[in-house]
Amino acid sequence: MLDADIQLRLSRLNLDTAFTVASGEVLALLGPNGSGKSTTLRALVGLLPLAGGRIVLDGTVLDDPAQRVKIPPEQRPISLMFQDYLLFPHLSAIENVAFGLRAKGIDKKAARDKASETMARLGLDGLAEAKPGSMSGGQQQRVAMARALVTDPKLLLLDEPLAALDVSTKTDVRRLLREVLRESVAANVLVTHDLLDAVALGDRMVVIENGGIVQTGTPAEVTARPRSRYVADLVGVNLLRGTARGTVLELDGGGQLIGAEPATGPVLVVIAPAGVSVSRQRPEGQEQNTWPGQISAVDLMGDRVRVRMDGTPPITGEVPPAAVDELKLDHGGELWASVDPAAITVYPP
Amino acid sequence: MDDQKQPFNPLLALLAALAALFFVFPLIGLLTGAPWGRMTSVITSKSSLDALGLSIVASLASTVIALLFGFPLAWLLARGRFRGKGVVRGLTTLPMVLPPVVGGIALLLAYGRRGFIGEPLDKATGISLPFTLAGVIVAESFVAMPFFVITVESGLRSMNRRLEDAARSLGAKRWTVFRRVTLPLIWPSLAAGTVLTWARALGEFGATITFAGNLPGVTQTMPLAIYISQSSGRLDEAIALSLVLVVVSLVVMIFRRRIAGGD
């Protein structure tokens, strides 16, 4: 069980995060580039000194600047898998994997045996003597995974473990990683900026932006009720802020919507693009929940097309691909958006 | 190594060929002018063997000194954070561009019999550097060690230090990190630096003759012996000894490629 309260002052970022991870649990740390995800991992592993806070792992205090406690990285039962793997280029795959065991004083034979056992588990048979430079990206990734797992850490940290892989290998490696994490008895922290990784691999999510936590919860909770523009964009929904008086929603940036469920006070408003219909003319006989906007972007998402409109409020709607031609979306210009009250979800911020 | 083939350019080829020949002709001169008939007797004469022995001993000793003291200096220059680092780097690598004879005079003024360090050292311990083998080693170290320092420093700078972080996070103590990660990664520059230093020490002339003098059997290294032979009219002897140095240098160059890699 990890209990972390991390406060750091860096030149470009002030980091202040607190979270716990149970043994066997996978915490997905989600956030945009530069938000402090990797910095959090470097602090946990002991490569960055804390300015304040405390890191406790299985009852052992690893970091506590107030008490002048700082266990050096090499004495922490933590493995960190780096985003760019950082395999030792001069060592063979098996020497890389066995490195942590050898460093802990395990004799060569035993270390190699354990290393090749872990490599076999990750489908790396036959690559023992290969040097990292001669391996594919997917193989290097698995060697890095093996090197992190082989020491049976109490805390396993994975920094963007799938980010450097191409799309074709990503799916396989994600499946492998999920199996590995399911069997893991360590506390696991996975850093990612990919929502799919967070949902597929995480038991719980922590979203950080600009060095602070903006949302925590299960993947289902977070994706159903995003609390920041960043998460809403990842999930692919419209997120608006406003004030509710019954079913009337006055939006912060201007505009008014009528929801289905009554509420009071400040609210977050989520509208799925599929609930936003789009037309060239003002929909007849409809007064509420419709407004005009200029087309600002048209994107193909699978078998649907998303249209982004700059209006009050700005909104993204979804149409079938045939509509691109029918509505001449590629010509730009003005569109009308209409929202079904049933497609509006309202919750407190 | 190059995937792209260089298209043929006559002017480029001509200039490159002239450059190559510029280096080849003097070697041919040495080979054709050598007293092949008397080669063995010249080389195995006592004075030649003394000079060769001195040269090897002194150049190896100054290489060891470079490793012992130059490595920590290179480490601090690459990784240390202290004021005046640029000045320290400038001063310690100055001998690379300084005429060696100037270095020899400077050494005399510091470590010579009347030098501000040499004089008290002589009075206190009776140790005097000029006109001794130790003096030769000091002169050679002064001129050659900077090559080791800058080569190793640039090796330390260009290595990915995050690999050391990775090693530490895997439980390696500082010494293990150094031995198993840092050292292997900077090995090519370490090897290159060592060989360069040794070669420079072996060829040292100006600082040696100025600071340590030219005593046959004591401070007369190969370059000094060659110079004396040539200037006293024993050209055959000078050429024969020169060829010995050429062979030794060639062997080292080939050996360096082997251990340090490169194409």
Interface residues (C-beta under 8 A of the other chain):
Chain A: V45 G46 L47 P72 P73 E74 Q75 R76 I78 S79 L80 F82 L86 F88 P89 H90 L91 F99 G100 A103 K104 R147 T151
Chain B: N160 R162 L163 D165 A166 A167 R168 S169 L170 G171 A172 K173 T176 R180 V181 P184 L185
